[in-house]
Structure formats: C-alpha cells, structure tokens
C-alpha cells in the first residue's frame, strides 16, 4: 500500500535534485555577479571619496 507513495516520493526527490543541479549554476552566476557589482561599487565609492577629500 505504501509502495506507490514511495515511488512518487522518490520521483519527486529525483526531480527536485535535478532542478537543484540545474539551478546551481544560475545561483553561482547571480552570486558572483552580485559580488562583482558590490566590489566595483565599493571601488568607485572609495575613488569618489578619495577624490573628494
């Protein structure tokens, strides 16, 4: 009686794992872009402050 539920749960688990694997590069790209943008913004900010004072 429980076997169909186990099959569905296993299928959902596998599909979620595949989705996670597909999303990992997107998440890494978003994180690296965010990090790069914040770093470049900090550089610009320090340059602006350095030029002002």
C-alpha positions as CSV (number, residue, x, y, z in Angstrom):
1,X,0.0,0.0,0.0
2,X,2.8,2.4,0.8
3,X,4.9,1.5,-2.3
4,X,3.1,3.9,-4.7
5,X,3.7,6.7,-2.3
6,X,7.4,5.7,-2.0
7,X,7.6,5.7,-5.8
8,X,6.1,9.2,-6.0
9,X,8.3,10.4,-3.2
10,X,11.4,9.0,-4.9
11,X,10.4,10.6,-8.2
12,X,9.8,13.9,-6.6
13,X,13.1,13.7,-4.8
14,X,14.9,12.9,-8.1
15,X,13.2,15.7,-10.0
16,X,13.9,18.2,-7.2
17,X,17.6,17.1,-7.2
18,X,17.7,17.6,-11.0
19,X,16.1,21.0,-10.6
20,X,18.6,21.9,-7.9
21,X,21.5,20.8,-10.1
22,X,20.1,22.9,-12.9
23,X,19.7,25.9,-10.6
24,X,23.2,25.7,-9.0
25,X,25.0,27.4,-12.0
26,X,22.4,30.2,-12.1
27,X,22.7,30.8,-8.3
28,X,26.5,30.8,-8.6
29,X,26.3,33.2,-11.5
30,X,24.0,35.5,-9.6
31,X,26.2,35.4,-6.5
32,X,29.4,36.1,-8.5
33,X,27.7,39.0,-10.4
34,X,26.3,40.4,-7.1
35,X,29.8,40.1,-5.5
36,X,31.5,41.7,-8.5
37,X,28.9,44.6,-8.6
38,X,29.3,45.3,-4.9
39,X,33.1,45.2,-5.2
40,X,33.1,47.6,-8.2
41,X,30.7,49.9,-6.4
42,X,32.9,49.9,-3.3
43,X,35.9,50.7,-5.6
44,X,34.0,53.6,-7.2
45,X,32.8,54.8,-3.8
46,X,36.4,54.8,-2.4
47,X,37.7,56.5,-5.6
48,X,35.0,59.2,-5.2
49,X,35.7,59.7,-1.6
50,X,39.4,59.8,-2.3
51,X,38.9,62.4,-5.0
52,X,36.7,64.5,-2.8
53,X,39.0,64.7,0.2
